[in-house]
Amino acid sequence: MEVEKATYILGISAYFHDSAAALLKDGRVLVAIQEERLTRIKQDSSLPVNAVQFCLDFAGITIDDVDTIAYYEKPFLKFERLLETQIAFYPKAYLPFRKTIKSWLRDKLWVPHNIRKAIGFKGEFFYCEHHESHAAAASYSSPFEETAFLTLDGVGEWTCASYGILKNNQLQILSEQTYPHSVGMLYSAFTQYCGFRVNSGEYKLMGLAPYGKPKYADLIREKIVQINKDGSIKLELKYFRFHNGMRMINSKFENVFGKPALKPEKNISTFYKDIAASIQEVLEEIVLKSASHVRVQTGMKYLCYGGGVALNCKANQRLLESEIFEDIFIYGASGDAGGAVGAALLCSNQNQSRQIISTSSYLGKEFTAEEIQNTLGEYKVKGTLLSKEEMIGVTSSELANGKVIAWLQGRDEMGPRALGNRSILASPTDNQMRDRINGMIKFREQFRPFAPVVLEEKANDYFKSVRNANEMLYTFTALDGKEIPSCVHEDGSARVQTVNSHQNPLLHELIAEFNRKAGVPILINTSFNRRGEPMVHSPEDALRTFFGSGLDVLVLGNFVIRKEENSHVQIEDTTLELD
């Protein structure tokens, strides 16, 4: 009897912010990883040849076994926008055009040629629009058979925002807002104004907002952006440069608020904290009005939400608490990297019925004990191999004693959040822990908050009305933050991740044991990396980060590694890039 051949679809996102590859087998997401995890270049935007090979190796196939490559946007449509913008804003737009045209002519217009040349693919290509990939990633990963969707980001080809429905397994976009009137660009402009890097510092702006007051929100509405009842916006373009220059904002923008843009790495005064709070309030208003409009226009009970703006956890809290929809699903990798998954899912679900399969974020590689041991041997690192029960006992005791643990277990997380497999863990009860981790381990700004990971069954004992929290995509208000001061933010909220025994049994077991020893079912959870670096992927990455920072203990699988036992170890370190 002949065995039916499996169908493989390879999704690719590339050339802009965060390249990635994802592989589907018979409609299921088998593996996905961002190129940055393998090259160690943060937000690597190159063609993800390493990520592609990783996916193929994981599946035990070659590129000849792949039926279709799905690409997450339409390059020629995007190039059309570049040309039309150049014409519309000439001569001011000539400089950015001149700087980008080479990359377009060399790489971005020749996606199929470049892919065929780099990885030897001979099959068919499937293209979708950028916002279709966002909508597909959220909708097809959700538990909903029928749902509305909303996507918000900077810009795809032309679209900056869209909404529609998933019905009869088909996505239908009902309305779009087009460039240059973009809520993502608006938020990025204030990111730059507050001294952070665009496309990587937006989450810092979100983290800064609770330290200020929204004193300038009305001024933003009056001068910078018109917000319509349906959530669509109109930017006052005379204050911006993203459409005709190399910066997001100009001097007129600065004059509106009476102060120049903050230079990177400078002390953040109360003024810029208030600016951050103000644009956060404006963003939340836009999100809520957009969602309300989508509910009225679609009549759907559920919402799937995607695009880079969907990573704003505070706005997501407002959306969840508004109860505009009965339930909300946000895909964990809502940014461009997740477009690789979305494009593949959209391709897979064309003209066929759907199997509702909730897509996990644990989509990378799990390293075996043998692989870990080989790496330790290569670098002459001493580590103690324990049973799982012993490892849990030792790690929980170290955490209860105030040690900061580097934790590499299971498969890599897809997306920007560490969900307990590539994490730095610590006790939340120490009031000084946040400053210690920020200063001596992460090497980043002291105001940056940390997320609590909490046993799902105990979450509502510590936070108000927690739900949909296993991907760390919402903030929730702490009932009493005094017991867990290091993971409660300035406004009394926290970016909560819940964990259950099904989702991540090992992490659940560790927190339960910590609870028995320390009396708190919560740990600080932050990504296992240092400033300017991607999250670690391999045991080698983990060793380099461990010995290059103030981390106390490293747990690789069931191996426990301590610095005091490894004073002889010298591992070449990478230079930290400030982001």
C-alpha positions in Angstrom: 0.0 0.0 0.0 1.4 3.3 -1.1 1.9 5.9 1.7 0.3 9.3 0.8 3.0 12.0 0.4 2.9 14.8 2.9 2.4 18.3 1.8 5.0 20.9 2.9 4.5 24.6 2.7 7.5 26.9 3.6 6.6 30.4 4.8 9.2 33.2 4.5 9.3 36.8 5.7 12.4 38.8 4.7 14.1 42.0 3.8 12.6 44.4 6.2 12.4 44.1 10.0 12.7 40.6 11.3 13.2 37.7 8.8 11.9 34.3 9.6 10.9 30.9 8.2 8.1 28.5 9.0 7.3 25.0 7.8 3.8 23.5 7.6 3.2 19.8 7.2 -0.3 18.9 6.0 -1.6 22.2 7.3 0.0 22.1 10.7 2.8 24.4 11.8 5.7 22.1 12.4 8.6 24.5 13.1 9.3 28.2 12.9 12.3 30.4 13.8 13.6 33.9 13.3 16.8 34.4 11.4 18.3 36.5 14.2 18.3 33.5 16.6 20.8 31.7 14.2 22.9 34.6 13.0 22.9 36.4 16.3 22.2 39.7 14.5 19.2 41.4 16.2 16.3 41.9 13.9 18.2 40.3 11.0 16.3 41.3 7.9 18.2 39.3 5.3 16.9 36.4 3.3 16.5 33.7 6.1 18.6 31.0 4.5 19.7 29.7 7.9 16.1 29.6 9.2 15.0 27.8 6.1 17.7 25.2 6.5 16.9 24.9 10.2 13.2 24.1 9.3 14.2 21.6 6.7 16.6 19.8 9.0 14.0 19.8 11.8 11.6 18.0 9.5 14.2 15.7 8.0 13.5 16.8 4.5 15.2 18.6 1.7 14.1 21.7 -0.3 12.9 19.3 -3.1 10.2 18.0 -0.7 8.7 21.5 -0.3 5.6 21.9 -2.5 5.1 25.7 -2.2 6.9 28.7 -0.8 4.6 31.3 0.7 6.0 34.9 0.8 4.5 37.3 3.3 3.9 40.3 1.0 3.8 41.4 -2.6 7.2 43.1 -3.5 6.1 44.9 -6.7 3.1 46.4 -4.9 5.3 47.7 -2.2 7.7 49.1 -4.8 4.8 50.9 -6.4 4.2 52.7 -3.1 7.9 53.7 -3.0 7.8 55.1 -6.5 4.5 57.0 -6.0 5.7 58.4 -2.7 8.9 59.6 -4.4 6.9 61.4 -7.1 4.3 62.8 -4.7 7.0 64.3 -2.4 9.8 65.1 -4.8 12.4 66.6 -4.3 12.2 66.0 -0.5 11.7 62.3 -0.9 14.7 61.9 -3.2 17.3 61.3 -0.5 15.6 58.3 1.1 14.7 57.0 -2.3 18.3 57.1 -3.4 19.4 55.3 -0.2 16.8 52.4 -0.7 16.7 51.9 -4.4 19.9 49.9 -4.5 18.5 47.3 -2.1 15.3 47.1 -4.1 17.0 46.6 -7.4 19.5 44.1 -5.9 17.2 42.1 -3.6 13.7 43.1 -2.8 12.3 42.9 -6.3 13.8 39.6 -7.1 12.4 37.4 -4.2 11.7 34.2 -6.2 15.1 34.5 -8.1 17.0 35.1 -4.8 15.2 32.2 -3.0 15.8 29.8 -5.9 19.4 30.8 -6.1 20.1 30.7 -2.3 18.2 27.4 -1.4 17.7 25.7 -4.8 13.9 25.7 -4.7 12.2 24.7 -8.0 8.5 24.6 -7.0 5.7 27.2 -6.9 5.5 30.5 -5.1 2.4 31.9 -3.3 2.3 35.6 -2.5 -0.1 37.4 -0.2 -0.4 41.0 0.9 1.4 42.0 4.1 -1.8 42.6 6.1 -3.3 39.3 4.8 -0.3 37.5 6.4 -1.0 39.3 9.7 -4.7 38.5 9.6 -4.0 34.8 8.6 -1.4 34.3 11.4 -3.9 35.5 14.0 -7.1 34.0 12.5 -5.9 30.6 11.5 -4.0 30.2 14.8 -7.1 31.0 16.8 -9.7 28.7 18.3 -12.5 30.5 16.4 -14.3 29.0 13.5 -15.8 32.4 12.5 -14.2 35.6 13.6 -13.5 39.3 12.8 -10.0 40.4 12.5 -8.1 43.7 12.9 -4.6 44.4 11.8 -2.6 47.5 12.8 1.1 48.2 12.0 3.4 50.7 10.3 2.9 49.8 6.7 2.8 46.8 4.4 2.6 47.5 0.7 0.1 50.3 1.0 -2.1 49.2 3.9 -1.5 50.4 7.4 -4.7 49.0 9.0 -7.3 46.6 7.9 -10.3 44.6 9.2 -12.4 41.8 7.9 -13.8 38.4 8.6 -12.9 34.8 8.6 -15.9 32.7 7.4 -16.1 29.4 5.7 -12.4 29.2 6.2 -11.8 32.2 3.9 -10.3 35.5 4.9 -12.1 38.6 3.5 -10.7 42.1 4.0 -13.6 44.5 4.2 -11.8 47.8 4.7 -8.2 49.2 4.7 -6.5 52.4 5.7 -3.6 53.2 3.5 -0.2 54.9 3.7 0.9 57.4 5.0 -1.9 57.7 7.6 -0.6 55.0 9.9 -1.1 54.4 13.7 2.2 52.4 13.7 4.1 55.3 12.1 2.5 57.7 14.6 3.7 55.6 17.6 7.1 55.2 16.0 7.4 59.0 15.6 7.0 59.4 19.3 9.4 56.5 19.9 12.0 58.5 18.1 11.0 61.8 19.9 11.6 60.1 23.2 15.1 58.9 22.3 14.5 55.3 21.3 15.3 53.4 18.1 12.4 53.0 15.6 11.3 49.4 15.0 12.9 48.2 18.2 12.2 50.8 20.8 8.4 51.0 20.7 8.1 48.6 23.6 10.4 50.9 25.6 8.0 53.8 24.9 5.2 51.6 26.2 7.2 50.7 29.3 8.0 54.4 29.9 4.4 55.5 29.7 3.3 54.5 33.2 5.9 56.9 34.7 4.2 59.9 33.2 0.9 61.6 32.9 -1.0 62.1 29.6 -0.7 65.9 29.8 -0.1 66.3 26.0 -2.8 63.9 24.7 -5.2 66.7 23.8 -2.3 68.6 22.0 -1.5 65.5 20.0 -5.2 65.2 19.0 -5.3 68.9 18.1 -2.1 69.2 16.1 -0.7 65.8 15.2 -3.5 63.3 14.4 -7.2 63.5 13.7 -9.0 60.4 15.1 -12.3 59.5 13.4 -15.2 57.7 15.1 -14.3 54.5 13.2 -10.7 54.5 14.5 -9.3 55.6 11.2 -6.8 58.5 11.4 -5.4 61.3 9.4 -1.8 62.5 10.2 -0.9 66.1 9.8 2.0 65.3 7.5 3.8 68.6 7.9 5.1 67.4 11.3 6.6 64.1 9.9 9.6 63.1 7.8 9.1 59.3 7.3 7.4 59.8 3.9 10.0 62.2 2.6 13.2 62.0 4.7 15.4 59.8 6.8 13.8 60.5 10.2 10.3 60.0 11.5 9.8 63.7 12.7 11.0 67.2 11.8 11.6 70.4 13.7 8.0 71.5 13.3 7.0 68.3 15.3 9.5 69.3 18.0 8.2 72.9 18.1 4.7 71.6 18.8 5.9 70.3 22.2 8.5 73.0 22.8 11.5 70.6 23.3 13.9 68.8 20.9 13.8 65.1 20.4 15.7 63.4 23.3 19.1 62.1 22.3 19.6 58.3 22.8 21.1 57.3 26.1 20.3 60.6 27.8 18.5 60.8 31.1 14.7 60.8 30.6 13.1 63.8 32.2 9.5 64.1 33.4 8.6 65.8 30.2 9.4 62.8 28.0 7.7 60.5 30.4 4.5 62.6 30.0 4.9 62.5 26.3 5.1 58.7 26.4 1.9 58.6 28.6 0.2 60.9 26.2 0.8 59.0 23.0 -0.1 55.8 24.8 -3.5 57.2 25.7 -4.0 58.3 22.1 -3.0 54.9 20.8 -5.5 53.2 23.2 -8.3 55.5 22.0 -7.5 54.5 18.3 -7.5 50.8 19.1 -10.8 50.9 21.0 -12.6 53.0 18.4 -11.2 50.7 15.6 -12.4 47.6 17.5 -15.9 49.1 18.2 -16.2 49.8 14.5 -15.2 46.3 13.5 -17.8 44.8 15.9 -20.6 46.9 14.4 -19.6 46.3 10.8 -19.0 42.6 11.1 -21.4 41.5 13.8 -18.9 39.0 14.9 -18.5 37.9 18.6 -14.8 37.2 18.4 -11.8 39.3 17.3 -8.4 38.1 16.1 -5.9 41.0 16.3 -2.5 41.2 14.5 0.3 43.4 13.3 3.0 45.1 15.3 0.6 47.4 17.2 -1.0 44.2 18.7 2.2 43.8 20.8 1.2 46.9 22.8 0.2 45.1 26.0 -1.4 48.1 27.7 -3.6 48.9 24.8 -4.5 45.2 24.7 -5.6 45.3 28.3 -7.9 48.2 27.5 -9.3 46.2 24.6 -9.9 43.1 26.6 -11.5 45.0 29.5 -13.8 46.9 27.1 -15.7 43.7 26.4 -16.4 45.0 22.9 -15.9 41.4 21.8 -16.8 38.3 23.8 -13.3 37.0 23.3 -10.0 38.1 21.7 -7.1 36.2 20.2 -3.7 37.7 19.6 -1.0 35.7 17.8 2.2 35.8 19.9 4.4 36.6 16.9 2.3 39.5 15.7 5.1 41.4 14.0 6.8 40.8 10.7 8.4 37.5 11.8 5.0 36.0 12.3 4.2 36.9 8.7 6.1 33.8 7.7 3.6 31.7 9.6 0.7 33.7 8.4 1.6 33.4 4.7 2.0 29.7 5.0 -1.3 29.3 6.8 -3.1 31.4 4.2 -1.6 29.3 1.4 -2.5 26.1 3.2 -6.1 27.1 3.8 -7.0 28.1 0.2 -10.1 26.3 -1.1 -10.2 23.7 1.7 -11.8 23.0 5.0 -9.9 24.0 8.1 -8.7 21.9 11.0 -8.9 24.2 14.0 -5.4 23.8 15.6 -4.2 26.4 18.1 -0.6 27.1 17.2 1.9 27.0 20.0 4.7 29.5 20.2 7.2 26.8 21.1 8.3 26.1 17.6 12.1 26.0 17.6 14.6 23.3 18.6 15.0 21.3 21.7 18.6 20.4 22.5 19.3 16.9 23.7 21.3 16.1 26.8 24.0 14.7 24.5 24.2 18.0 22.5 24.4 20.0 25.7 27.1 17.8 27.1 29.1 18.1 23.9 28.9 21.9 24.1 30.0 21.9 27.7 32.9 19.7 26.8 33.9 21.9 23.9 34.3 24.9 26.2 35.6 22.9 29.2 32.6 24.0 31.3 31.8 22.0 34.4 28.2 21.2 34.9 26.2 18.9 37.2 23.8 16.5 35.5 20.8 15.9 37.7 17.5 14.0 37.3 14.5 16.2 36.4 13.2 16.1 40.0 16.7 17.1 41.4 17.1 19.9 38.9 13.7 21.3 39.8 14.6 21.1 43.5 18.0 22.8 43.1 16.7 25.5 40.8 13.7 26.4 43.0 16.0 26.6 46.1 18.4 28.9 44.3 15.5 31.1 43.2 14.1 31.1 46.8 17.6 32.2 48.0 17.6 35.2 45.7 19.7 33.9 42.8 19.1 34.9 39.2 18.7 31.8 37.0 19.4 31.5 33.2 17.0 28.9 31.9 17.2 27.1 28.6 14.7 24.3 28.1 12.6 22.8 25.4 12.0 24.5 22.0 12.6 28.1 21.2 9.7 30.6 21.4 8.6 32.1 18.1 8.2 35.8 18.5 9.5 38.6 20.8 8.4 37.2 24.2 10.3 34.7 26.3 7.7 32.2 27.5 9.7 30.1 29.8 12.0 28.2 27.5 14.7 30.9 26.8 14.2 32.9 30.0 15.9 34.6 32.9 14.1 33.8 36.1 14.2 35.3 39.5 12.1 35.8 42.7 9.6 38.7 42.5 9.7 39.3 46.2 13.0 41.2 46.3 12.4 44.9 45.8 16.0 45.4 44.4 15.7 42.5 41.8 14.5 44.7 38.9 17.4 47.1 39.3 19.9 44.3 39.6 18.8 42.4 36.5 18.5 45.6 34.4 21.9 46.9 35.5 24.1 43.9 35.9 22.6 41.3 33.6 20.5 42.9 30.8 22.6 46.1 30.7 19.6 48.3 29.9 17.5 51.2 31.2 16.5 51.0 34.8 12.9 51.9 34.2 12.3 48.7 32.1 9.7 46.4 33.8 9.7 42.7 34.1 6.9 40.3 33.5 5.6 37.9 36.1 4.9 34.3 35.1 2.3 32.8 37.4 0.6 29.5 37.9 -2.6 29.7 35.9 -4.7 28.4 38.8 -3.3 31.1 41.1 -3.3 34.1 38.8 -6.5 35.7 40.0 -5.3 35.6 43.6 -2.7 38.2 42.6 -4.1 40.0 39.5 -7.5 41.3 38.5 -9.6 39.3 36.0 -6.8 37.5 34.3 -7.6 35.6 31.0 -5.9 34.9 27.6 -2.6 35.4 29.3 -0.4 32.4 28.3 1.4 34.4 25.6 2.2 37.5 27.7 0.2 39.9 25.5 -1.8 41.8 28.1 -1.2 43.8 31.2 -3.4 43.2 34.3 -3.8 45.2 37.5 -2.2 43.7 40.5 -4.5 43.2 43.5 -1.6 44.0 45.9 1.8 44.5 44.5 3.6 44.7 47.8 4.3 41.0 47.9 5.8 41.0 44.4 7.4 44.5 44.0 9.9 43.5 41.2 7.3 42.6 38.6 4.6 45.3 39.2 4.9 48.4 37.1 4.6 52.0 38.2 0.9 52.1 37.5 0.1 48.9 39.4 -0.1 46.8 36.3 2.0 43.8 35.2 2.5 42.1 31.8 1.3 38.7 33.1 2.1 35.3 31.7 0.1 32.4 33.0 1.4 28.8 32.8 -0.4 25.5 33.1 0.7 21.9 33.2 -0.3 21.3 29.6 1.2 24.4 28.1 4.6 24.2 29.7 4.8 21.3 32.3 8.4 21.9 33.3 8.0 25.6 34.0 4.7 24.9 35.8 6.5 22.3 38.0 9.3 24.7 38.8 7.0 27.6 39.8 4.9 25.2 41.9 8.0 24.0 43.8 9.2 27.6 44.2 5.7 28.4 45.6 6.1 25.6 48.2 9.5 27.0 49.3 8.9 30.8 49.0 5.1 31.0 49.4 4.6 32.8 46.1 3.4 31.1 42.9 5.1 33.7 40.7 8.6 34.2 39.1 10.1 37.1 37.2 10.4 36.1 33.6 12.4 38.1 31.1 14.1 37.1 27.9 17.5 35.3 28.1 19.6 37.8 26.3 21.5 41.1 26.9 20.8 44.5 25.5 21.2 44.6 21.7 21.2 40.8 21.3 18.5 38.4 20.2 17.3 35.8 22.7 19.7 32.8 23.0 19.0 29.8 20.8 21.7 27.2 21.6 23.7 26.0 24.6 26.6 27.9 23.1 24.7 31.2 23.0 23.6 30.5 26.6 27.2 30.0 27.8 28.3 33.2 26.1 25.6 35.2 27.7 26.0 33.5 31.1 29.7 34.2 31.4 29.3 37.7 30.0 26.8 39.0 32.5 25.9 38.9 36.2 23.7 35.8 36.0 24.2 33.5 39.0 23.3 30.0 37.8 22.7 28.5 34.3 20.4 25.6 33.9 20.7 23.8 30.5 18.2 21.0 30.3 19.1 19.0 33.5 22.6 20.4 33.7 23.3 23.0 36.4 26.3 25.3 35.9 27.8 27.7 38.4 30.4 30.3 37.9 32.4 29.5 41.0 33.1 26.1 39.5 34.2 27.5 36.2 36.6 30.3 36.9 38.9 28.8 34.3 36.4 29.2 31.5 37.1 31.8 28.8 34.5 32.2 26.1 34.9 34.9 23.4 32.2 37.5 23.9 30.3 39.5 21.4 30.2 43.3 21.5 26.9 44.6 22.8 25.1 46.9 20.5 23.0 49.5 22.2 19.4 49.4 21.0 
